[in-house]
């Protein structure tokens, strides 16, 4: 049996209910070079295999009957595993957007975390802005190399301030700009380990836990997300925390929306559920949203107990740098 015959047989068996021309187009797309790009030649071959190319083919070519041992195909589904924070006091630093961070806000959050003797740091996404590889139009000159240099300086600063603390790095939608650029512009570079951002920044060498994209963090019984994972509509329902409650129906905390808010509901079984959204540590008036955005500076502390209980302090930072 020739390779062309095998291809036609497989296609006809796989798609027994599709029209002949549709199957021929499928074969043309995947193996057209074997037929010199001729759709009609492929169509004729399909008709032959189906016994619809005249009386002769009906008599000489057996009808194709789908296999009787058809199995469920393997799924592409991936199991999502959350990351558990160890018991202790954690400082959550949301939406720093380096190099568009606000120095007063970052210094206030870091100083407060040090004063509370935190056991670990969680960067809750969009720590790096990656503006130079964004598809959004910008008036600034694009210089991704310089962005990376400044971000490395930021990591050095954090290492100096929190030398012994654990560090967990969540990926937000801004960090995802790099793999998205690979997918759309240079797909052949996808998966190369030397080009992964955690390798460029040497996060493993710095002692960071670099999480997978869309990986959930659990602070005891409290799920922590960046926020973009939930889609649109979260920030348009009263406040982000209220939208987070409607989406998760659980205790939850997120960043992403640059607004400090809290919402509580009581379940039908008298369980009190609370959700929180954090402020940000970046420029409150960026070029793409300079006015009327209702953003505020903020961060959070989460104390994780051994039994899974947790306690949240959702902090705001006033314009003068005071933490409240």
C-alpha positions in Angstrom: 0.0 0.0 0.0 1.4 3.4 -1.0 1.8 6.3 1.3 -0.9 8.2 -0.6 -3.3 5.4 -0.2 -2.6 5.1 3.5 -3.3 8.9 3.9 -6.6 8.7 2.0 -7.7 5.6 3.9 -6.9 7.2 7.3 -8.7 10.4 6.4 -11.8 8.6 5.2 -11.9 6.4 8.3 -11.4 9.3 10.6 -14.1 11.5 9.0 -16.7 9.1 7.6 -19.5 11.6 7.7 -17.8 14.5 6.1 -18.3 15.4 2.4 -15.6 14.2 -0.1 -14.5 17.7 -1.0 -14.0 18.6 2.7 -11.8 15.5 3.3 -9.9 16.4 0.2 -9.2 19.9 1.4 -8.0 18.5 4.7 -5.6 16.2 2.9 -4.4 19.0 0.7 -3.6 21.2 3.7 -1.5 18.5 5.4 -0.1 16.4 2.5 -0.8 18.4 -0.7 2.7 18.0 -2.0 2.2 14.3 -2.6 -0.5 15.2 -5.1 1.4 18.3 -6.5 -1.2 20.6 -4.8 -4.1 19.3 -6.9 -7.4 19.3 -5.0 -9.2 17.5 -7.8 -6.7 14.6 -7.8 -7.1 14.2 -4.1 -10.8 14.4 -4.4 -10.8 11.7 -7.0 -8.6 9.5 -4.7 -11.1 10.0 -1.9 -14.0 9.1 -4.2 -12.2 5.9 -5.2 -11.8 4.9 -1.6 -15.4 5.6 -0.9 -16.6 3.7 -4.0 -18.3 6.7 -5.4 -16.2 7.2 -8.5 -18.4 5.1 -10.8 -19.5 1.5 -11.1 -16.0 0.2 -11.5 -14.8 1.4 -8.2 -17.8 0.1 -6.4 -17.0 -3.3 -7.7 -13.3 -3.4 -7.3 -12.6 -1.3 -4.1 -14.2 -2.6 -0.8 -16.3 -0.1 1.1 -14.5 1.5 4.0 -16.0 0.5 7.3 -14.9 2.4 10.4 -12.8 0.4 12.8 -14.8 -1.4 15.5 -12.2 -0.7 18.2 -12.5 3.0 18.5 -11.0 4.5 21.7 -11.5 7.8 23.4 -8.6 10.1 22.2 -6.1 11.3 24.7 -6.9 14.7 26.3 -4.8 17.8 26.2 -6.1 18.7 29.6 -3.4 19.6 32.1 -3.8 19.2 35.8 -3.4 22.4 37.7 -1.6 22.1 41.0 -1.7 25.0 43.5 1.3 26.2 45.5 1.0 26.0 49.3 2.6 28.8 51.4 4.3 27.4 54.5 3.0 28.6 57.9 4.3 32.1 58.8 3.8 35.7 58.1 3.9 36.6 54.4 4.3 40.0 52.8 2.3 40.3 49.5 3.7 42.9 47.0 1.1 43.4 44.2 1.5 45.1 40.8 4.9 46.7 41.1 5.2 47.1 37.3 9.0 47.7 37.3 10.3 50.0 35.8 7.1 52.0 36.4 7.1 51.3 40.1 6.5 54.1 42.6 9.6 54.4 44.8 7.7 55.9 47.8 5.1 53.1 47.7 7.6 50.3 47.3 9.8 51.7 50.1 6.8 52.0 52.4 5.6 48.5 51.8 9.1 47.0 52.2 9.8 49.0 55.4 6.5 47.9 56.9 7.2 44.3 56.0 10.6 44.5 57.7 9.1 46.0 60.8 6.7 43.1 61.1 9.5 40.6 60.6 7.8 38.7 57.8 8.9 35.1 57.0 8.4 35.4 53.3 7.6 37.5 50.3 5.0 36.8 47.6 5.1 38.9 44.4 1.5 38.5 43.2 2.0 39.2 39.5 2.8 42.1 37.2 6.0 42.7 39.2 7.7 43.3 35.8 5.8 45.5 33.4 7.4 44.2 30.1 6.1 47.4 28.4 8.7 47.2 25.6 7.2 43.9 24.3 3.6 44.9 24.7 1.3 45.2 21.6 -0.1 48.4 23.0 1.0 51.7 21.3 3.4 53.7 23.4 5.1 57.1 23.1 8.1 55.8 24.9 11.1 54.2 23.1 11.0 50.5 23.4 14.1 49.1 25.2 13.5 45.7 26.7 17.2 45.2 27.6 17.1 48.3 29.8 13.8 47.1 31.4 15.5 43.8 32.3 18.5 45.6 33.7 16.3 47.8 36.0 14.3 44.7 37.1 17.5 42.9 38.1 18.4 46.0 40.1 15.0 45.7 41.8 15.6 42.1 42.6 19.0 43.0 44.1 17.2 45.6 46.3 14.7 43.0 47.5 17.5 40.5 48.2 19.3 43.2 50.3 16.2 44.0 52.3 15.0 40.4 52.7 18.1 38.3 52.5 16.8 35.3 54.6 13.1 35.4 53.7 11.4 32.9 51.3 10.3 34.4 48.0 7.5 33.3 45.7 7.0 34.8 42.3 3.6 34.6 40.7 3.2 35.4 37.0 0.7 38.0 35.9 -0.6 39.1 32.6 2.3 41.5 32.1 4.9 38.8 32.6 3.0 36.7 30.1 3.8 39.2 27.4 7.2 37.5 26.7 5.8 34.0 25.9 2.9 35.6 24.0 5.4 37.5 21.9 7.2 34.2 21.2 4.0 32.5 20.2 2.9 35.3 17.8 6.2 36.5 16.3 8.9 33.8 16.8 7.1 30.5 17.6 10.3 28.5 16.9 11.8 30.0 20.1 8.9 28.7 22.3 10.2 26.4 25.0 13.9 27.3 24.7 15.0 27.2 28.4 17.7 29.9 28.0 15.1 32.4 26.8 12.6 31.8 29.7 12.4 34.9 31.9 13.2 33.0 35.1 16.5 31.9 33.5 17.3 35.4 32.3 16.7 36.8 35.8 18.3 33.8 37.5 15.4 33.5 39.9 16.3 29.9 40.9 19.8 31.1 41.8 18.3 33.9 43.9 16.2 31.3 45.8 12.8 32.2 44.3 10.0 29.8 43.8 8.9 30.7 40.2 5.4 29.5 39.7 3.7 28.3 36.5 1.4 30.6 34.6 -2.1 30.5 36.1 -0.9 28.6 39.1 -3.0 29.2 42.3 -1.3 30.1 45.6 -2.9 28.8 48.8 -2.3 30.7 52.0 -3.8 28.0 54.2 -7.5 28.0 53.2 -7.1 31.4 51.3 -6.7 31.2 47.5 -4.5 34.0 46.1 -4.7 34.9 42.4 -3.2 37.7 40.4 -6.8 38.5 39.1 -6.7 38.5 35.3 -7.4 34.7 35.4 -11.1 35.5 36.2 -11.8 37.4 33.0 -13.6 40.6 32.7 -16.3 41.9 35.0 -14.6 41.5 38.3 -13.9 45.2 38.8 -17.2 46.5 37.5 -19.4 45.1 40.3 -19.3 47.6 43.1 -15.6 46.9 43.7 -13.1 44.2 42.8 -13.6 42.3 46.1 -17.3 42.0 45.4 -16.6 40.8 41.9 -14.1 38.3 43.2 -16.7 36.9 45.6 -19.2 36.4 42.7 -16.5 34.7 40.6 -15.0 32.4 43.3 -17.7 31.9 45.9 -15.0 31.4 48.4 -12.4 33.2 50.5 -10.0 34.7 48.0 -7.5 37.5 47.5 -6.3 39.1 44.3 -4.2 42.0 42.8 -4.5 43.2 39.2 -7.1 45.8 39.7 -4.9 48.3 41.6 -7.7 48.9 44.2 -7.9 48.1 47.9 -11.3 46.6 48.7 -13.0 44.0 50.9 -16.3 42.2 50.8 -18.0 39.6 53.1 -20.9 37.3 52.6 -22.6 34.7 54.7 -23.4 31.3 53.2 -26.6 29.5 53.8 -24.7 27.3 56.3 -23.6 30.3 58.3 -20.0 30.4 57.0 -18.5 33.8 56.8 -16.7 34.3 53.5 -14.4 37.3 52.8 -12.6 38.4 49.7 -9.9 41.1 49.3 -8.4 43.0 46.4 -5.1 44.7 46.9 -3.8 48.1 45.8 -0.7 48.5 43.7 2.9 49.7 44.1 3.2 51.4 40.7 2.6 54.7 39.0 -1.0 55.7 39.6 -1.2 57.9 36.4 0.4 55.8 33.5 0.1 57.0 30.0 -2.5 54.5 29.1 -4.8 55.5 32.0 -3.7 58.8 33.4 -6.9 60.0 35.1 -10.0 58.7 36.7 -8.9 55.2 37.4 -9.6 55.0 41.1 -6.3 53.2 41.8 -4.5 53.4 45.1 -1.2 52.2 46.5 -1.4 49.1 48.8 -0.1 45.7 49.8 -1.1 43.0 52.3 0.2 40.8 55.1 -1.2 37.2 55.4 -0.5 35.1 58.5 -0.8 31.4 57.6 -1.3 29.1 60.6 -0.5 25.4 60.6 -4.1 24.2 60.6 -4.9 26.2 57.5 -6.4 29.2 59.2 -5.2 32.6 58.0 -5.4 36.3 59.0 -5.3 39.1 56.4 -4.2 42.7 56.8 -5.0 44.6 53.7 -3.0 47.8 53.8 -3.3 51.1 52.0 -0.5 53.6 51.5 -1.3 57.3 51.7 0.2 59.8 49.3 2.7 60.8 52.0 3.9 57.2 52.3 2.1 56.4 55.5 0.7 52.8 55.8 -2.8 52.5 57.1 
